[in-house]
């Protein structure tokens, strides 16, 4: 029988409820506080609508290609 991590539900967890990566996240949350960790993630990792719109306009303006996509030309959608 295979047990999956209770947090990410992807990795297998043999000796505990969490996989190795999620155990690290849990320990960080226990040390610094989960509210503080969540606030840091929201500030650093999650873009709001304004930031997304600015990024799209920047890409269109400079005709930049999206990461890993070499086939798109933004002027000729």
N, CA, C, O and CB atoms as a CASP TS submission, in Angstrom:
PFRMAT TS
TARGET T0000
AUTHOR 0000-0000-0000
METHOD Language model
MODEL 1
PARENT N/A
ATOM      1  N   UNK     1       0.841  -1.180   0.000  1.00  0.00           N
ATOM      2  CA  UNK     1       0.000   0.000   0.000  1.00  0.00           C
ATOM      3  C   UNK     1       0.888   1.246   0.000  1.00  0.00           C
ATOM      4  O   UNK     1       1.849   1.335   0.764  1.00  0.00           O
ATOM      5  CB  UNK     1      -0.958  -0.003   1.222  1.00  0.00           C
ATOM      6  N   UNK     2       0.560   2.187  -0.850  1.00  0.00           N
ATOM      7  CA  UNK     2       1.345   3.408  -0.996  1.00  0.00           C
ATOM      8  C   UNK     2       0.648   4.534  -0.241  1.00  0.00           C
ATOM      9  O   UNK     2      -0.561   4.729  -0.370  1.00  0.00           O
ATOM     10  CB  UNK     2       1.534   3.780  -2.499  1.00  0.00           C
ATOM     11  N   UNK     3       1.426   5.272   0.549  1.00  0.00           N
ATOM     12  CA  UNK     3       0.901   6.419   1.283  1.00  0.00           C
ATOM     13  C   UNK     3       1.443   7.690   0.643  1.00  0.00           C
ATOM     14  O   UNK     3       2.632   7.787   0.338  1.00  0.00           O
ATOM     15  CB  UNK     3       1.281   6.348   2.796  1.00  0.00           C
ATOM     16  N   UNK     4       0.566   8.653   0.444  1.00  0.00           N
ATOM     17  CA  UNK     4       0.974   9.922  -0.145  1.00  0.00           C
ATOM     18  C   UNK     4       1.060  10.987   0.936  1.00  0.00           C
ATOM     19  O   UNK     4       0.393  10.907   1.967  1.00  0.00           O
ATOM     20  CB  UNK     4      -0.005  10.354  -1.253  1.00  0.00           C
ATOM     21  N   UNK     5       1.881  11.969   0.681  1.00  0.00           N
ATOM     22  CA  UNK     5       2.067  13.089   1.598  1.00  0.00           C
ATOM     23  C   UNK     5       0.725  13.781   1.854  1.00  0.00           C
ATOM     24  O   UNK     5      -0.056  13.996   0.927  1.00  0.00           O
ATOM     25  CB  UNK     5       3.100  14.095   1.029  1.00  0.00           C
ATOM     26  N   UNK     6       0.471  14.120   3.094  1.00  0.00           N
ATOM     27  CA  UNK     6      -0.782  14.777   3.460  1.00  0.00           C
ATOM     28  C   UNK     6      -0.866  16.206   2.947  1.00  0.00           C
ATOM     29  O   UNK     6      -1.963  16.753   2.833  1.00  0.00           O
ATOM     30  CB  UNK     6      -0.948  14.769   4.957  1.00  0.00           C
ATOM     31  N   UNK     7       0.268  16.821   2.635  1.00  0.00           N
ATOM     32  CA  UNK     7       0.266  18.213   2.192  1.00  0.00           C
ATOM     33  C   UNK     7       0.240  18.330   0.673  1.00  0.00           C
ATOM     34  O   UNK     7      -0.696  18.903   0.117  1.00  0.00           O
ATOM     35  CB  UNK     7       1.480  18.935   2.742  1.00  0.00           C
ATOM     36  N   UNK     8       1.253  17.796  -0.006  1.00  0.00           N
ATOM     37  CA  UNK     8       1.331  17.948  -1.465  1.00  0.00           C
ATOM     38  C   UNK     8       0.561  16.861  -2.211  1.00  0.00           C
ATOM     39  O   UNK     8       0.195  17.059  -3.370  1.00  0.00           O
ATOM     40  CB  UNK     8       2.783  17.934  -1.910  1.00  0.00           C
ATOM     41  N   UNK     9       0.313  15.748  -1.591  1.00  0.00           N
ATOM     42  CA  UNK     9      -0.432  14.624  -2.146  1.00  0.00           C
ATOM     43  C   UNK     9       0.188  14.046  -3.415  1.00  0.00           C
ATOM     44  O   UNK     9      -0.499  13.389  -4.197  1.00  0.00           O
ATOM     45  CB  UNK     9      -1.835  15.050  -2.433  1.00  0.00           C
ATOM     46  N   UNK    10       1.481  14.285  -3.624  1.00  0.00           N
ATOM     47  CA  UNK    10       2.158  13.771  -4.818  1.00  0.00           C
ATOM     48  C   UNK    10       3.283  12.818  -4.461  1.00  0.00           C
ATOM     49  O   UNK    10       3.414  11.747  -5.053  1.00  0.00           O
ATOM     50  CB  UNK    10       2.705  14.917  -5.650  1.00  0.00           C
ATOM     51  N   UNK    11       4.089  13.213  -3.495  1.00  0.00           N
ATOM     52  CA  UNK    11       5.234  12.399  -3.096  1.00  0.00           C
ATOM     53  C   UNK    11       4.778  11.297  -2.146  1.00  0.00           C
ATOM     54  O   UNK    11       3.792  11.443  -1.423  1.00  0.00           O
ATOM     55  CB  UNK    11       6.325  13.272  -2.434  1.00  0.00           C
ATOM     56  N   UNK    12       5.503  10.219  -2.164  1.00  0.00           N
ATOM     57  CA  UNK    12       5.190   9.150  -1.228  1.00  0.00           C
ATOM     58  C   UNK    12       5.829   9.439   0.121  1.00  0.00           C
ATOM     59  O   UNK    12       6.960   9.920   0.199  1.00  0.00           O
ATOM     60  CB  UNK    12       5.664   7.792  -1.771  1.00  0.00           C
ATOM     61  N   UNK    13       5.103   9.145   1.160  1.00  0.00           N
ATOM     62  CA  UNK    13       5.582   9.344   2.521  1.00  0.00           C
ATOM     63  C   UNK    13       5.621   7.981   3.203  1.00  0.00           C
ATOM     64  O   UNK    13       4.585   7.343   3.390  1.00  0.00           O
ATOM     65  CB  UNK    13       4.673  10.353   3.310  1.00  0.00           C
ATOM     66  N   UNK    14       6.805   7.547   3.567  1.00  0.00           N
ATOM     67  CA  UNK    14       6.956   6.208   4.119  1.00  0.00           C
ATOM     68  C   UNK    14       6.877   6.206   5.638  1.00  0.00           C
ATOM     69  O   UNK    14       6.126   5.425   6.222  1.00  0.00           O
ATOM     70  CB  UNK    14       8.270   5.608   3.672  1.00  0.00           C
ATOM     71  N   UNK    15       7.650   7.078   6.282  1.00  0.00           N
ATOM     72  CA  UNK    15       7.764   7.024   7.742  1.00  0.00           C
ATOM     73  C   UNK    15       6.968   8.096   8.470  1.00  0.00           C
ATOM     74  O   UNK    15       6.889   8.067   9.698  1.00  0.00           O
ATOM     75  CB  UNK    15       9.194   7.139   8.131  1.00  0.00           C
ATOM     76  N   UNK    16       6.380   9.037   7.750  1.00  0.00           N
ATOM     77  CA  UNK    16       5.589  10.082   8.393  1.00  0.00           C
ATOM     78  C   UNK    16       4.442  10.482   7.473  1.00  0.00           C
ATOM     79  O   UNK    16       4.273   9.916   6.393  1.00  0.00           O
ATOM     80  CB  UNK    16       6.472  11.313   8.742  1.00  0.00           C
ATOM     81  N   UNK    17       3.661  11.457   7.907  1.00  0.00           N
ATOM     82  CA  UNK    17       2.532  11.926   7.085  1.00  0.00           C
ATOM     83  C   UNK    17       2.974  12.811   5.938  1.00  0.00           C
ATOM     84  O   UNK    17       2.227  13.005   4.979  1.00  0.00           O
ATOM     85  CB  UNK    17       1.541  12.680   7.942  1.00  0.00           C
ATOM     86  N   UNK    18       4.211  13.364   6.027  1.00  0.00           N
ATOM     87  CA  UNK    18       4.686  14.314   5.028  1.00  0.00           C
ATOM     88  C   UNK    18       5.917  13.787   4.320  1.00  0.00           C
ATOM     89  O   UNK    18       6.706  13.037   4.895  1.00  0.00           O
ATOM     90  CB  UNK    18       4.990  15.659   5.670  1.00  0.00           C
ATOM     91  N   UNK    19       6.078  14.192   3.047  1.00  0.00           N
ATOM     92  CA  UNK    19       7.297  13.860   2.319  1.00  0.00           C
ATOM     93  C   UNK    19       8.431  14.757   2.842  1.00  0.00           C
ATOM     94  O   UNK    19       8.203  15.604   3.705  1.00  0.00           O
ATOM     95  CB  UNK    19       7.098  14.039   0.767  1.00  0.00           C
ATOM     96  N   UNK    20       9.630  14.571   2.327  1.00  0.00           N
ATOM     97  CA  UNK    20      10.789  15.309   2.827  1.00  0.00           C
ATOM     98  C   UNK    20      10.649  16.819   2.618  1.00  0.00           C
ATOM     99  O   UNK    20      10.956  17.604   3.515  1.00  0.00           O
ATOM    100  CB  UNK    20      12.055  14.811   2.144  1.00  0.00           C
ATOM    101  N   UNK    21      10.190  17.217   1.444  1.00  0.00           N
ATOM    102  CA  UNK    21      10.046  18.652   1.149  1.00  0.00           C
ATOM    103  C   UNK    21       8.984  19.303   2.032  1.00  0.00           C
ATOM    104  O   UNK    21       9.193  20.395   2.561  1.00  0.00           O
ATOM    105  CB  UNK    21       9.687  18.859  -0.328  1.00  0.00           C
ATOM    106  N   UNK    22       7.866  18.639   2.184  1.00  0.00           N
ATOM    107  CA  UNK    22       6.790  19.194   2.998  1.00  0.00           C
ATOM    108  C   UNK    22       7.145  19.192   4.478  1.00  0.00           C
ATOM    109  O   UNK    22       6.668  20.042   5.230  1.00  0.00           O
ATOM    110  CB  UNK    22       5.507  18.415   2.773  1.00  0.00           C
ATOM    111  N   UNK    23       7.973  18.249   4.902  1.00  0.00           N
ATOM    112  CA  UNK    23       8.449  18.247   6.280  1.00  0.00           C
ATOM    113  C   UNK    23       9.285  19.494   6.541  1.00  0.00           C
ATOM    114  O   UNK    23       9.188  20.101   7.608  1.00  0.00           O
ATOM    115  CB  UNK    23       9.268  16.973   6.575  1.00  0.00           C
ATOM    116  N   UNK    24      10.114  19.877   5.555  1.00  0.00           N
ATOM    117  CA  UNK    24      10.913  21.111   5.689  1.00  0.00           C
ATOM    118  C   UNK    24       9.997  22.322   5.792  1.00  0.00           C
ATOM    119  O   UNK    24      10.214  23.200   6.627  1.00  0.00           O
ATOM    120  CB  UNK    24      11.884  21.276   4.487  1.00  0.00           C
ATOM    121  N   UNK    25       8.961  22.372   4.935  1.00  0.00           N
ATOM    122  CA  UNK    25       8.011  23.486   4.988  1.00  0.00           C
ATOM    123  C   UNK    25       7.310  23.549   6.345  1.00  0.00           C
ATOM    124  O   UNK    25       7.124  24.630   6.905  1.00  0.00           O
ATOM    125  CB  UNK    25       6.972  23.355   3.865  1.00  0.00           C
ATOM    126  N   UNK    26       6.929  22.407   6.860  1.00  0.00           N
ATOM    127  CA  UNK    26       6.262  22.362   8.157  1.00  0.00           C
ATOM    128  C   UNK    26       7.189  22.849   9.264  1.00  0.00           C
ATOM    129  O   UNK    26       6.758  23.586  10.151  1.00  0.00           O
ATOM    130  CB  UNK    26       5.779  20.943   8.461  1.00  0.00           C
ATOM    131  N   UNK    27       8.436  22.452   9.222  1.00  0.00           N
ATOM    132  CA  UNK    27       9.399  22.887  10.241  1.00  0.00           C
ATOM    133  C   UNK    27       9.629  24.395  10.165  1.00  0.00           C
ATOM    134  O   UNK    27       9.713  25.061  11.197  1.00  0.00           O
ATOM    135  CB  UNK    27      10.736  22.139  10.073  1.00  0.00           C
ATOM    136  N   UNK    28       9.732  24.936   8.955  1.00  0.00           N
ATOM    137  CA  UNK    28       9.902  26.384   8.792  1.00  0.00           C
ATOM    138  C   UNK    28       8.685  27.110   9.365  1.00  0.00           C
ATOM    139  O   UNK    28       8.824  28.118  10.058  1.00  0.00           O
ATOM    140  CB  UNK    28      10.105  26.757   7.291  1.00  0.00           C
ATOM    141  N   UNK    29       7.495  26.590   9.071  1.00  0.00           N
ATOM    142  CA  UNK    29       6.268  27.184   9.609  1.00  0.00           C
ATOM    143  C   UNK    29       6.219  27.126  11.119  1.00  0.00           C
ATOM    144  O   UNK    29       5.757  28.066  11.766  1.00  0.00           O
ATOM    145  CB  UNK    29       5.057  26.489   9.040  1.00  0.00           C
ATOM    146  N   UNK    30       6.691  26.029  11.687  1.00  0.00           N
ATOM    147  CA  UNK    30       6.707  25.903  13.145  1.00  0.00           C
ATOM    148  C   UNK    30       7.675  26.896  13.787  1.00  0.00           C
ATOM    149  O   UNK    30       7.407  27.422  14.868  1.00  0.00           O
ATOM    150  CB  UNK    30       7.084  24.478  13.546  1.00  0.00           C
ATOM    151  N   UNK    31       8.792  27.148  13.124  1.00  0.00           N
ATOM    152  CA  UNK    31       9.799  28.055  13.680  1.00  0.00           C
ATOM    153  C   UNK    31       9.385  29.514  13.519  1.00  0.00           C
ATOM    154  O   UNK    31       9.416  30.276  14.485  1.00  0.00           O
ATOM    155  CB  UNK    31      11.151  27.822  13.008  1.00  0.00           C
ATOM    156  N   UNK    32       8.998  29.907  12.308  1.00  0.00           N
ATOM    157  CA  UNK    32       8.732  31.317  12.015  1.00  0.00           C
ATOM    158  C   UNK    32       7.261  31.699  12.120  1.00  0.00           C
ATOM    159  O   UNK    32       6.930  32.884  12.159  1.00  0.00           O
ATOM    160  CB  UNK    32       9.224  31.643  10.643  1.00  0.00           C
ATOM    161  N   UNK    33       6.391  30.725  12.167  1.00  0.00           N
ATOM    162  CA  UNK    33       4.957  30.990  12.207  1.00  0.00           C
ATOM    163  C   UNK    33       4.363  30.878  10.814  1.00  0.00           C
ATOM    164  O   UNK    33       4.906  31.427   9.855  1.00  0.00           O
ATOM    165  CB  UNK    33       4.676  32.378  12.798  1.00  0.00           C
ATOM    166  N   UNK    34       3.260  30.174  10.703  1.00  0.00           N
ATOM    167  CA  UNK    34       2.650  29.942   9.399  1.00  0.00           C
ATOM    168  C   UNK    34       2.082  31.212   8.788  1.00  0.00           C
ATOM    169  O   UNK    34       2.108  31.376   7.568  1.00  0.00           O
ATOM    170  CB  UNK    34       1.563  28.909   9.517  1.00  0.00           C
ATOM    171  N   UNK    35       1.568  32.114   9.618  1.00  0.00           N
ATOM    172  CA  UNK    35       1.039  33.379   9.095  1.00  0.00           C
ATOM    173  C   UNK    35       2.140  34.203   8.454  1.00  0.00           C
ATOM    174  O   UNK    35       1.944  34.779   7.384  1.00  0.00           O
ATOM    175  CB  UNK    35       0.366  34.185  10.210  1.00  0.00           C
ATOM    176  N   UNK    36       3.300  34.266   9.102  1.00  0.00           N
ATOM    177  CA  UNK    36       4.431  35.027   8.567  1.00  0.00           C
ATOM    178  C   UNK    36       4.937  34.391   7.266  1.00  0.00           C
ATOM    179  O   UNK    36       5.248  35.102   6.311  1.00  0.00           O
ATOM    180  CB  UNK    36       5.575  35.105   9.609  1.00  0.00           C
ATOM    181  N   UNK    37       5.019  33.068   7.228  1.00  0.00           N
ATOM    182  CA  UNK    37       5.461  32.371   6.010  1.00  0.00           C
ATOM    183  C   UNK    37       4.485  32.603   4.863  1.00  0.00           C
ATOM    184  O   UNK    37       4.904  32.821   3.726  1.00  0.00           O
ATOM    185  CB  UNK    37       5.610  30.862   6.275  1.00  0.00           C
ATOM    186  N   UNK    38       3.190  32.557   5.153  1.00  0.00           N
ATOM    187  CA  UNK    38       2.176  32.801   4.139  1.00  0.00           C
ATOM    188  C   UNK    38       2.268  34.226   3.606  1.00  0.00           C
ATOM    189  O   UNK    38       2.146  34.451   2.402  1.00  0.00           O
ATOM    190  CB  UNK    38       0.786  32.539   4.705  1.00  0.00           C
ATOM    191  N   UNK    39       2.480  35.178   4.495  1.00  0.00           N
ATOM    192  CA  UNK    39       2.612  36.584   4.091  1.00  0.00           C
ATOM    193  C   UNK    39       3.815  36.763   3.166  1.00  0.00           C
ATOM    194  O   UNK    39       3.721  37.470   2.163  1.00  0.00           O
ATOM    195  CB  UNK    39       2.751  37.497   5.333  1.00  0.00           C
ATOM    196  N   UNK    40       4.945  36.131   3.492  1.00  0.00           N
ATOM    197  CA  UNK    40       6.149  36.205   2.654  1.00  0.00           C
ATOM    198  C   UNK    40       5.877  35.603   1.285  1.00  0.00           C
ATOM    199  O   UNK    40       6.271  36.177   0.269  1.00  0.00           O
ATOM    200  CB  UNK    40       7.332  35.480   3.329  1.00  0.00           C
ATOM    201  N   UNK    41       5.214  34.461   1.241  1.00  0.00           N
ATOM    202  CA  UNK    41       4.891  33.833  -0.044  1.00  0.00           C
ATOM    203  C   UNK    41       3.969  34.713  -0.880  1.00  0.00           C
ATOM    204  O   UNK    41       4.154  34.838  -2.091  1.00  0.00           O
ATOM    205  CB  UNK    41       4.240  32.468   0.181  1.00  0.00           C
ATOM    206  N   UNK    42       2.990  35.314  -0.243  1.00  0.00           N
ATOM    207  CA  UNK    42       2.078  36.195  -0.977  1.00  0.00           C
ATOM    208  C   UNK    42       2.803  37.402  -1.547  1.00  0.00           C
ATOM    209  O   UNK    42       2.518  37.815  -2.671  1.00  0.00           O
ATOM    210  CB  UNK    42       0.946  36.656  -0.071  1.00  0.00           C
ATOM    211  N   UNK    43       3.732  37.974  -0.795  1.00  0.00           N
ATOM    212  CA  UNK    43       4.467  39.151  -1.250  1.00  0.00           C
ATOM    213  C   UNK    43       5.460  38.790  -2.355  1.00  0.00           C
ATOM    214  O   UNK    43       5.581  39.519  -3.340  1.00  0.00           O
ATOM    215  CB  UNK    43       5.201  39.804  -0.074  1.00  0.00           C
ATOM    216  N   UNK    44       6.156  37.695  -2.200  1.00  0.00           N
ATOM    217  CA  UNK    44       7.259  37.351  -3.106  1.00  0.00           C
ATOM    218  C   UNK    44       6.843  36.528  -4.320  1.00  0.00           C
ATOM    219  O   UNK    44       7.449  36.663  -5.384  1.00  0.00           O
ATOM    220  CB  UNK    44       8.301  36.601  -2.352  1.00  0.00           C
ATOM    221  N   UNK    45       5.843  35.695  -4.190  1.00  0.00           N
ATOM    222  CA  UNK    45       5.564  34.706  -5.234  1.00  0.00           C
ATOM    223  C   UNK    45       4.271  34.924  -6.002  1.00  0.00           C
ATOM    224  O   UNK    45       4.150  34.468  -7.140  1.00  0.00           O
ATOM    225  CB  UNK    45       5.529  33.365  -4.632  1.00  0.00           C
ATOM    226  N   UNK    46       3.318  35.598  -5.418  1.00  0.00           N
ATOM    227  CA  UNK    46       2.012  35.721  -6.062  1.00  0.00           C
ATOM    228  C   UNK    46       1.875  37.112  -6.662  1.00  0.00           C
ATOM    229  O   UNK    46       2.063  38.120  -5.980  1.00  0.00           O
ATOM    230  CB  UNK    46       0.865  35.444  -5.055  1.00  0.00           C
ATOM    231  N   UNK    47       1.548  37.149  -7.939  1.00  0.00           N
ATOM    232  CA  UNK    47       1.358  38.421  -8.632  1.00  0.00           C
ATOM    233  C   UNK    47      -0.106  38.828  -8.564  1.00  0.00           C
ATOM    234  O   UNK    47      -1.005  37.994  -8.676  1.00  0.00           O
ATOM    235  CB  UNK    47       1.826  38.325 -10.102  1.00  0.00           C
ATOM    236  N   UNK    48      -0.330  40.131  -8.378  1.00  0.00           N
ATOM    237  CA  UNK    48      -1.706  40.622  -8.416  1.00  0.00           C
ATOM    238  C   UNK    48      -2.069  40.979  -9.863  1.00  0.00           C
ATOM    239  O   UNK    48      -1.215  40.903 -10.747  1.00  0.00           O
ATOM    240  CB  UNK    48      -1.885  41.860  -7.474  1.00  0.00           C
ATOM    241  N   UNK    49      -3.303  41.359 -10.110  1.00  0.00           N
ATOM    242  CA  UNK    49      -3.768  41.630 -11.471  1.00  0.00           C
ATOM    243  C   UNK    49      -2.983  42.751 -12.142  1.00  0.00           C
ATOM    244  O   UNK    49      -2.697  42.677 -13.337  1.00  0.00           O
ATOM    245  CB  UNK    49      -5.240  41.983 -11.453  1.00  0.00           C
ATOM    246  N   UNK    50      -2.635  43.779 -11.390  1.00  0.00           N
ATOM    247  CA  UNK    50      -1.880  44.908 -11.952  1.00  0.00           C
ATOM    248  C   UNK    50      -0.495  44.452 -12.419  1.00  0.00           C
ATOM    249  O   UNK    50      -0.040  44.839 -13.495  1.00  0.00           O
ATOM    250  CB  UNK    50      -1.744  46.045 -10.907  1.00  0.00           C
ATOM    251  N   UNK    51       0.163  43.640 -11.617  1.00  0.00           N
ATOM    252  CA  UNK    51       1.487  43.149 -11.985  1.00  0.00           C
ATOM    253  C   UNK    51       1.411  42.254 -13.217  1.00  0.00           C
ATOM    254  O   UNK    51       2.284  42.315 -14.082  1.00  0.00           O
ATOM    255  CB  UNK    51       2.121  42.388 -10.816  1.00  0.00           C
ATOM    256  N   UNK    52       0.381  41.427 -13.303  1.00  0.00           N
ATOM    257  CA  UNK    52       0.214  40.558 -14.461  1.00  0.00           C
ATOM    258  C   UNK    52      -0.007  41.383 -15.715  1.00  0.00           C
ATOM    259  O   UNK    52       0.586  41.102 -16.757  1.00  0.00           O
ATOM    260  CB  UNK    52      -0.955  39.590 -14.249  1.00  0.00           C
ATOM    261  N   UNK    53      -0.866  42.414 -15.623  1.00  0.00           N
ATOM    262  CA  UNK    53      -1.135  43.275 -16.783  1.00  0.00           C
ATOM    263  C   UNK    53       0.124  44.003 -17.237  1.00  0.00           C
ATOM    264  O   UNK    53       0.382  44.103 -18.436  1.00  0.00           O
ATOM    265  CB  UNK    53      -2.233  44.291 -16.450  1.00  0.00           C
ATOM    266  N   UNK    54       0.916  44.518 -16.282  1.00  0.00           N
ATOM    267  CA  UNK    54       2.162  45.198 -16.645  1.00  0.00           C
ATOM    268  C   UNK    54       3.130  44.250 -17.339  1.00  0.00           C
ATOM    269  O   UNK    54       3.797  44.640 -18.297  1.00  0.00           O
ATOM    270  CB  UNK    54       2.821  45.797 -15.403  1.00  0.00           C
ATOM    271  N   UNK    55       3.212  43.022 -16.872  1.00  0.00           N
ATOM    272  CA  UNK    55       4.103  42.034 -17.474  1.00  0.00           C
ATOM    273  C   UNK    55       3.667  41.707 -18.899  1.00  0.00           C
ATOM    274  O   UNK    55       4.504  41.604 -19.796  1.00  0.00           O
ATOM    275  CB  UNK    55       4.139  40.756 -16.623  1.00  0.00           C
ATOM    276  N   UNK    56       2.367  41.544 -19.111  1.00  0.00           N
ATOM    277  CA  UNK    56       1.845  41.261 -20.450  1.00  0.00           C
ATOM    278  C   UNK    56       2.148  42.411 -21.384  1.00  0.00           C
ATOM    279  O   UNK    56       2.588  42.193 -22.513  1.00  0.00           O
ATOM    280  CB  UNK    56       0.332  40.998 -20.404  1.00  0.00           C
ATOM    281  N   UNK    57       1.917  43.647 -20.928  1.00  0.00           N
ATOM    282  CA  UNK    57       2.199  44.819 -21.767  1.00  0.00           C
ATOM    283  C   UNK    57       3.691  44.922 -22.081  1.00  0.00           C
ATOM    284  O   UNK    57       4.063  45.261 -23.205  1.00  0.00           O
ATOM    285  CB  UNK    57       1.716  46.106 -21.070  1.00  0.00           C
ATOM    286  N   UNK    58       4.538  44.639 -21.113  1.00  0.00           N
ATOM    287  CA  UNK    58       5.988  44.675 -21.335  1.00  0.00           C
ATOM    288  C   UNK    58       6.396  43.658 -22.391  1.00  0.00           C
ATOM    289  O   UNK    58       7.203  43.954 -23.273  1.00  0.00           O
ATOM    290  CB  UNK    58       6.745  44.406 -20.024  1.00  0.00           C
ATOM    291  N   UNK    59       5.833  42.458 -22.293  1.00  0.00           N
ATOM    292  CA  UNK    59       6.168  41.410 -23.262  1.00  0.00           C
ATOM    293  C   UNK    59       5.701  41.812 -24.657  1.00  0.00           C
ATOM    294  O   UNK    59       6.440  41.658 -25.629  1.00  0.00           O
ATOM    295  CB  UNK    59       5.533  40.062 -22.851  1.00  0.00           C
ATOM    296  N   UNK    60       4.481  42.324 -24.756  1.00  0.00           N
ATOM    297  CA  UNK    60       3.959  42.749 -26.055  1.00  0.00           C
ATOM    298  C   UNK    60       4.780  43.903 -26.631  1.00  0.00           C
ATOM    299  O   UNK    60       5.114  43.904 -27.816  1.00  0.00           O
ATOM    300  CB  UNK    60       2.486  43.165 -25.928  1.00  0.00           C
ATOM    301  N   UNK    61       5.100  44.872 -25.796  1.00  0.00           N
ATOM    302  CA  UNK    61       5.828  46.058 -26.231  1.00  0.00           C
ATOM    303  C   UNK    61       7.220  45.712 -26.741  1.00  0.00           C
ATOM    304  O   UNK    61       7.673  46.265 -27.743  1.00  0.00           O
ATOM    305  CB  UNK    61       5.929  47.055 -25.093  1.00  0.00           C
ATOM    306  N   UNK    62       7.887  44.816 -26.066  1.00  0.00           N
ATOM    307  CA  UNK    62       9.255  44.464 -26.417  1.00  0.00           C
ATOM    308  C   UNK    62       9.350  43.197 -27.255  1.00  0.00           C
ATOM    309  O   UNK    62      10.446  42.713 -27.538  1.00  0.00           O
ATOM    310  CB  UNK    62      10.068  44.300 -25.171  1.00  0.00           C
ATOM    311  N   UNK    63       8.195  42.659 -27.653  1.00  0.00           N
ATOM    312  CA  UNK    63       8.131  41.452 -28.476  1.00  0.00           C
ATOM    313  C   UNK    63       8.967  40.330 -27.874  1.00  0.00           C
ATOM    314  O   UNK    63       9.673  39.614 -28.584  1.00  0.00           O
ATOM    315  CB  UNK    63       8.605  41.752 -29.900  1.00  0.00           C
ATOM    316  N   UNK    64       8.877  40.188 -26.555  1.00  0.00           N
ATOM    317  CA  UNK    64       9.621  39.138 -25.850  1.00  0.00           C
ATOM    318  C   UNK    64       8.874  37.824 -25.972  1.00  0.00           C
ATOM    319  O   UNK    64       7.648  37.800 -26.077  1.00  0.00           O
ATOM    320  CB  UNK    64       9.834  39.506 -24.357  1.00  0.00           C
ATOM    321  N   UNK    65       9.604  36.760 -25.958  1.00  0.00           N
ATOM    322  CA  UNK    65       9.005  35.435 -26.010  1.00  0.00           C
ATOM    323  C   UNK    65       8.801  34.914 -24.587  1.00  0.00           C
ATOM    324  O   UNK    65       9.588  35.210 -23.688  1.00  0.00           O
ATOM    325  CB  UNK    65       9.890  34.461 -26.833  1.00  0.00           C
ATOM    326  N   UNK    66       7.747  34.144 -24.398  1.00  0.00           N
ATOM    327  CA  UNK    66       7.455  33.536 -23.104  1.00  0.00           C
ATOM    328  C   UNK    66       8.440  32.399 -22.883  1.00  0.00           C
ATOM    329  O   UNK    66       8.877  31.746 -23.831  1.00  0.00           O
ATOM    330  CB  UNK    66       5.976  33.025 -23.031  1.00  0.00           C
ATOM    331  N   UNK    67       8.781  32.172 -21.628  1.00  0.00           N
ATOM    332  CA  UNK    67       9.734  31.130 -21.282  1.00  0.00           C
ATOM    333  C   UNK    67       9.368  29.806 -21.925  1.00  0.00           C
ATOM    334  O   UNK    67       8.251  29.317 -21.758  1.00  0.00           O
ATOM    335  CB  UNK    67       9.816  30.971 -19.779  1.00  0.00           C
ATOM    336  N   UNK    68      10.307  29.223 -22.662  1.00  0.00           N
ATOM    337  CA  UNK    68      10.114  27.900 -23.230  1.00  0.00           C
ATOM    338  C   UNK    68       9.242  27.861 -24.471  1.00  0.00           C
ATOM    339  O   UNK    68       8.978  26.776 -24.988  1.00  0.00           O
ATOM    340  CB  UNK    68       9.532  27.020 -22.213  1.00  0.00           C
ATOM    341  N   UNK    69       8.785  28.999 -24.969  1.00  0.00           N
ATOM    342  CA  UNK    69       7.935  29.009 -26.149  1.00  0.00           C
ATOM    343  C   UNK    69       8.637  29.803 -27.243  1.00  0.00           C
ATOM    344  O   UNK    69       8.642  31.034 -27.218  1.00  0.00           O
ATOM    345  CB  UNK    69       6.534  29.611 -25.829  1.00  0.00           C
ATOM    346  N   UNK    70       9.221  29.107 -28.188  1.00  0.00           N
ATOM    347  CA  UNK    70       9.962  29.763 -29.264  1.00  0.00           C
ATOM    348  C   UNK    70       9.113  29.961 -30.505  1.00  0.00           C
ATOM    349  O   UNK    70       9.593  30.538 -31.481  1.00  0.00           O
ATOM    350  CB  UNK    70      11.192  28.959 -29.613  1.00  0.00           C
ATOM    351  N   UNK    71       7.874  29.505 -30.506  1.00  0.00           N
ATOM    352  CA  UNK    71       7.063  29.522 -31.720  1.00  0.00           C
ATOM    353  C   UNK    71       6.127  30.724 -31.816  1.00  0.00           C
ATOM    354  O   UNK    71       5.605  30.993 -32.898  1.00  0.00           O
ATOM    355  CB  UNK    71       6.261  28.265 -31.801  1.00  0.00           C
ATOM    356  N   UNK    72       5.894  31.454 -30.729  1.00  0.00           N
ATOM    357  CA  UNK    72       4.903  32.531 -30.754  1.00  0.00           C
ATOM    358  C   UNK    72       5.525  33.851 -31.205  1.00  0.00           C
ATOM    359  O   UNK    72       6.630  34.214 -30.803  1.00  0.00           O
ATOM    360  CB  UNK    72       4.267  32.699 -29.371  1.00  0.00           C
ATOM    361  N   UNK    73       4.791  34.541 -32.036  1.00  0.00           N
ATOM    362  CA  UNK    73       5.121  35.907 -32.403  1.00  0.00           C
ATOM    363  C   UNK    73       3.955  36.758 -31.920  1.00  0.00           C
ATOM    364  O   UNK    73       2.845  36.608 -32.431  1.00  0.00           O
ATOM    365  CB  UNK    73       5.372  36.067 -33.964  1.00  0.00           C
ATOM    366  N   UNK    74       4.164  37.634 -30.966  1.00  0.00           N
ATOM    367  CA  UNK    74       3.081  38.333 -30.305  1.00  0.00           C
ATOM    368  C   UNK    74       2.409  39.387 -31.191  1.00  0.00           C
ATOM    369  O   UNK    74       1.301  39.831 -30.889  1.00  0.00           O
ATOM    370  CB  UNK    74       3.597  38.979 -29.059  1.00  0.00           C
ATOM    371  N   UNK    75       3.061  39.783 -32.268  1.00  0.00           N
ATOM    372  CA  UNK    75       2.438  40.736 -33.160  1.00  0.00           C
ATOM    373  C   UNK    75       1.437  40.059 -34.089  1.00  0.00           C
ATOM    374  O   UNK    75       0.512  40.713 -34.571  1.00  0.00           O
ATOM    375  CB  UNK    75       3.493  41.461 -33.966  1.00  0.00           C
ATOM    376  N   UNK    76       1.599  38.782 -34.347  1.00  0.00           N
ATOM    377  CA  UNK    76       0.732  38.053 -35.283  1.00  0.00           C
ATOM    378  C   UNK    76       0.058  36.880 -34.570  1.00  0.00           C
ATOM    379  O   UNK    76       0.328  35.719 -34.878  1.00  0.00           O
ATOM    380  CB  UNK    76       1.547  37.546 -36.506  1.00  0.00           C
ATOM    381  N   UNK    77      -0.810  37.190 -33.627  1.00  0.00           N
ATOM    382  CA  UNK    77      -1.490  36.113 -32.876  1.00  0.00           C
ATOM    383  C   UNK    77      -2.457  35.357 -33.736  1.00  0.00           C
ATOM    384  O   UNK    77      -3.107  34.426 -33.261  1.00  0.00           O
ATOM    385  CB  UNK    77      -2.224  36.674 -31.676  1.00  0.00           C
TER
END
